[in-house]
Amino acid sequence: MSAHGHVDLGHTVAGWTGTALAILGSAAAAVGICLSWAPGLWIGLALVLAAGLATWLLHLAGWGKPSGPRPASAWDWRVRDAAAGAGHEDCLGCRAAGRAAAASGTRAAELSPAPDGTA
């Protein structure tokens, strides 16, 4: 049992990678500002954007986690999410990749046009 109790904190490869890149980017941007060095600021901001992109791509590849609690057997950060290929219901990242319609049958019906062409 951890210091946080018996809860799923969502430690994943996607989360750790994105966090590390975002911290490096923020530090680089801060150094760029402190030294009045514009390229350092832009490099830092590019790293922060890369953190978001890397986290999203790793989530789509199954190295993230769906919303909500997971079973205790899936808490280890090295466990891959087998359901990521179909998309997670109510997940902004999956919706942005066009996968959310596959995750929810009712949502897919809402998004699909009617066979006769009416909405």
C-alpha positions as a Markdown table, in Angstrom:
| # | Residue | x | y | z |
|---|---|---|---|---|
| 1 | Met | 0.0 | 0.0 | 0.0 |
| 2 | Ser | 1.3 | 3.4 | -0.9 |
| 3 | Ala | 1.3 | 6.6 | 1.0 |
| 4 | His | -1.7 | 7.7 | -1.1 |
| 5 | Gly | -3.8 | 4.7 | -0.1 |
| 6 | His | -5.3 | 2.1 | -2.4 |
| 7 | Val | -6.0 | 4.4 | -5.4 |
| 8 | Asp | -5.2 | 4.5 | -9.1 |
| 9 | Leu | -3.0 | 7.6 | -9.6 |
| 10 | Gly | -2.7 | 7.0 | -13.4 |
| 11 | His | 1.0 | 6.6 | -13.6 |
| 12 | Thr | 1.6 | 5.7 | -17.3 |
| 13 | Val | 4.3 | 5.9 | -19.9 |
| 14 | Ala | 2.4 | 8.7 | -21.7 |
| 15 | Gly | 2.0 | 10.7 | -18.4 |
| 16 | Trp | 5.6 | 10.4 | -17.3 |
| 17 | Thr | 7.0 | 11.2 | -20.8 |
| 18 | Gly | 4.7 | 14.2 | -21.2 |
| 19 | Thr | 5.5 | 15.5 | -17.7 |
| 20 | Ala | 9.3 | 15.2 | -18.2 |
| 21 | Leu | 9.2 | 17.0 | -21.5 |
| 22 | Ala | 7.0 | 19.7 | -20.1 |
| 23 | Ile | 9.3 | 20.3 | -17.2 |
| 24 | Leu | 12.3 | 20.5 | -19.5 |
| 25 | Gly | 10.5 | 22.9 | -21.8 |
| 26 | Ser | 9.4 | 25.1 | -18.9 |
| 27 | Ala | 12.9 | 25.2 | -17.5 |
| 28 | Ala | 14.4 | 26.0 | -20.9 |
| 29 | Ala | 11.8 | 28.8 | -21.4 |
| 30 | Ala | 12.5 | 30.2 | -18.0 |
| 31 | Val | 16.3 | 30.2 | -18.6 |
| 32 | Gly | 15.6 | 31.9 | -22.0 |
| 33 | Ile | 13.6 | 34.6 | -20.3 |
| 34 | Cys | 16.2 | 35.1 | -17.5 |
| 35 | Leu | 19.1 | 35.4 | -19.9 |
| 36 | Ser | 17.0 | 37.5 | -22.4 |
| 37 | Trp | 17.8 | 34.9 | -25.0 |
| 38 | Ala | 14.9 | 34.6 | -27.4 |
| 39 | Pro | 15.9 | 31.2 | -29.0 |
| 40 | Gly | 15.9 | 29.6 | -25.5 |
| 41 | Leu | 12.4 | 30.8 | -25.0 |
| 42 | Trp | 11.2 | 29.4 | -28.3 |
| 43 | Ile | 13.1 | 26.1 | -27.7 |
| 44 | Gly | 11.4 | 25.8 | -24.4 |
| 45 | Leu | 7.9 | 26.5 | -25.8 |
| 46 | Ala | 8.6 | 24.0 | -28.6 |
| 47 | Leu | 9.4 | 21.4 | -26.0 |
| 48 | Val | 6.2 | 22.1 | -24.1 |
| 49 | Leu | 4.2 | 21.7 | -27.3 |
| 50 | Ala | 6.2 | 18.5 | -28.0 |
| 51 | Ala | 5.2 | 17.3 | -24.6 |
| 52 | Gly | 1.5 | 17.6 | -25.4 |
| 53 | Leu | 1.9 | 15.9 | -28.8 |
| 54 | Ala | 4.0 | 13.1 | -27.4 |
| 55 | Thr | 1.5 | 12.5 | -24.6 |
| 56 | Trp | -1.4 | 12.4 | -27.0 |
| 57 | Leu | 0.4 | 10.0 | -29.4 |
| 58 | Leu | 1.5 | 7.7 | -26.6 |
| 59 | His | -2.1 | 7.7 | -25.3 |
| 60 | Leu | -3.4 | 6.7 | -28.7 |
| 61 | Ala | -0.8 | 3.9 | -28.9 |
| 62 | Gly | -2.0 | 2.4 | -25.7 |
| 63 | Trp | 0.5 | 3.8 | -23.2 |
| 64 | Gly | -2.0 | 6.1 | -21.5 |
| 65 | Lys | -5.1 | 5.2 | -19.6 |
| 66 | Pro | -8.8 | 5.7 | -20.0 |
| 67 | Ser | -10.7 | 8.1 | -17.7 |
| 68 | Gly | -11.8 | 6.7 | -14.4 |
| 69 | Pro | -10.3 | 4.0 | -12.1 |
| 70 | Arg | -8.6 | 0.9 | -13.6 |
| 71 | Pro | -8.3 | -2.6 | -12.1 |
| 72 | Ala | -5.4 | -2.9 | -9.6 |
| 73 | Ser | -3.7 | -5.3 | -12.0 |
| 74 | Ala | -3.3 | -2.4 | -14.5 |
| 75 | Trp | -1.9 | 0.1 | -12.1 |
| 76 | Asp | 1.7 | -0.5 | -13.0 |
| 77 | Trp | 3.0 | 2.2 | -15.4 |
| 78 | Arg | 4.3 | -0.4 | -17.9 |
| 79 | Val | 0.9 | -1.9 | -18.5 |
| 80 | Arg | -0.4 | -1.2 | -22.0 |
| 81 | Asp | -4.1 | -0.3 | -22.5 |
| 82 | Ala | -5.4 | -2.9 | -25.0 |
| 83 | Ala | -8.7 | -0.9 | -25.6 |
| 84 | Ala | -6.9 | 2.2 | -26.8 |
| 85 | Gly | -7.2 | 1.2 | -30.5 |
| 86 | Ala | -11.0 | 1.5 | -30.4 |
| 87 | Gly | -10.9 | 4.8 | -28.4 |
| 88 | His | -12.1 | 5.7 | -25.0 |
| 89 | Glu | -15.6 | 7.0 | -24.3 |
| 90 | Asp | -15.6 | 10.7 | -23.3 |
| 91 | Cys | -11.9 | 11.1 | -24.1 |
| 92 | Leu | -10.9 | 14.4 | -25.7 |
| 93 | Gly | -7.7 | 12.9 | -27.1 |
| 94 | Cys | -9.6 | 10.0 | -28.7 |
| 95 | Arg | -12.2 | 12.3 | -30.1 |
| 96 | Ala | -9.5 | 14.5 | -31.6 |
| 97 | Ala | -8.1 | 11.4 | -33.3 |
| 98 | Gly | -11.6 | 10.4 | -34.6 |
| 99 | Arg | -11.8 | 7.3 | -32.3 |
| 100 | Ala | -14.6 | 8.3 | -29.9 |
| 101 | Ala | -17.4 | 7.3 | -32.2 |
| 102 | Ala | -16.1 | 3.7 | -32.2 |
| 103 | Ala | -16.0 | 3.7 | -28.4 |
| 104 | Ser | -19.7 | 4.5 | -27.8 |
| 105 | Gly | -22.4 | 2.9 | -29.8 |
| 106 | Thr | -25.0 | 5.6 | -28.9 |
| 107 | Arg | -22.5 | 8.4 | -29.6 |
| 108 | Ala | -21.7 | 6.8 | -33.0 |
| 109 | Ala | -25.4 | 6.8 | -33.8 |
| 110 | Glu | -25.7 | 10.5 | -32.9 |
| 111 | Leu | -22.8 | 11.4 | -35.1 |
| 112 | Ser | -23.6 | 9.3 | -38.2 |
| 113 | Pro | -26.1 | 10.7 | -40.7 |
| 114 | Ala | -29.3 | 8.9 | -41.3 |
| 115 | Pro | -29.4 | 6.5 | -44.2 |
| 116 | Asp | -31.9 | 8.7 | -46.1 |
| 117 | Gly | -29.6 | 11.7 | -45.7 |
| 118 | Thr | -31.5 | 13.5 | -43.0 |
| 119 | Ala | -29.8 | 14.5 | -39.8 |
